[in-house]
């Protein structure tokens, strides 16, 4: 892979094989964390794909509770000040 200048930042182009292996797509957010450095080895990073909005929503849904049986929504009551 080659590092290139992109505006004031640096960018890396990922090969298709790596993209498929990591299961990432355009717009995904990645977290790059430096791995603990060992004296005899070059520096390295760990790549973690951050969950997207839909994945976060699906994860939050498991905490959703059911409405009480006798619950009824009253629009006027909800909007009363």
C-alpha positions, -999 to +999 in steps of 0.1 A: +000+000+000+011+035-007+006+066+015-004+097-005-012+133+004-049+142+003-054+179+011-036+185+045-040+148+054-024+115+044-044+087+028-039+050+022-056+031-007-067-003+004-065-033-020-098-049-029-087-082-013-081-065+020-114-046+018-133-078+012-114-096+040-122-068+065-158-065+053-156-028+049-173-005+024-173+031+013-183+054+042-174+029+070-155+043+099-123+026+110-104+030+142-067+026+139-049+019+172-011+015+175-002-019+187+023-022+216+057-017+201+084-044+205+120-035+201+129-060+173+097-054+152+085-024+132+056-004+145+021-017+136-015-008+140-048-027+147-077-019+125-112-020+140-144-013+120-167+010+139-204+000+138-226+021+115-258+039+125-280+010+115-259-015+136-260+009+166-298+012+163-302-026+160-280-031+191-301-005+210-333-022+202-325-052+224-329-028+254-363-016+243-391-025+268-426-033+258-454-008+265-477-016+295-509-034+285-531-006+296-510+022+279-527+045+255-512+075+238-531+108+241-516+133+217-533+163+234-520+152+268-485+147+254-485+182+239-502+200+268-480+226+285 
